[in-house]
Amino acid sequence: MFKSIKAEEKFIGTLIHIFLIAGALTMLAPFLWMILTSFKNKFEALDSTIIFPAKFVYENYIIAWTKAPFFKYFLNTVFVALACTIMQLFSSSLAAYAFSHMNFYGKEWLFNILLATMMVPQQVLLVPNYFILKQLGWLNTFYALIIPWSAGFFGIFLLRQFFMTLPKDLWDAARIDGCSRLKFFFKILLPLSAAPLTTIAIFTFVGNWNSFLWPLFVTNDQTYYTLQVGLSNFNQSEGTEWHLLMAASTFCVLPLLIMFFMAQKQFIQGIAHTGSKE
């Protein structure tokens, strides 16, 4: 009987692994096709029956890089993504600290209202936000790309859940030692929050790196174009040059892959630690 149960569990486990491997290969297939096409010549890229290039053409990356001001796009994107990430980490951590460790009138109501905003699609707010920025004179500026994304409730929610898992004795002990609320926040809470802060940083940075619709909406000057808008323009101008387009797409996504592999441990810890409460 026990052997049959173990055999059944082994069979189910094998079946699950097969489905997971198949799903992983399905997700990887477009990336592999993009990378392989980036090394093909023009004629091989147009032939869908050719999977592997006969000769790896590394010059595609140089040609794609020089055909458009990608260096400027990279600088703009890094600047916007870093600014949004830093500002969102600061605002989210302070707000989460208030919601988790302070008592004030209407705290639960305010938190629930902010929680409800996560269900509002961002596309609904495009036009109102556009007119607000137009009145402020911020169109075609970095203010339009950074300020609207300097705070977000997802980070507040994630950090609040993590802060609530920490024992209250920490604050009691710190208060006995004469620690103020701000000193407790900066000296004790933040050092303990490396995992969720890393998770929020990754989500925010990746979201701003991949942002296309909002930068397209508020900028029409190439000086302020981010990477995705620049890549879209490159696609329009080099639409039939698939090998160059895939090369450009590859070096646009490569920094994100490197960043994720470097921070995946903290990312997984941040997701796991914020899902429970002691």
Buried (B, 14 or more C-beta within 10 A) or exposed (E): EEEEEEEEEEEEEEEEEEEEEEEEEEEEEEEEEBBBBBBBBEEBBBEEEBEEBEEEBEEBBEBBBEBBBBEBBBEBBBBBBBBBBBBBBEBBBBBBBBBBBEEEEEEEEBBEEBEEEEEEEEEEBBEEBBEEBEEEEBBBBBBBBBBBBBBBBBBBBBBBBBBBBBEEEBBEEBEEEEBEBEEBBEEBBBEEBEBBBBBBBBBBBBBBBBBEEBBBBBBEEBEBBBBBBBBBBBBEEBEEBBBBBBBBBBBBBEBBEEBEEEBEEBBEBBEEBBEEEE
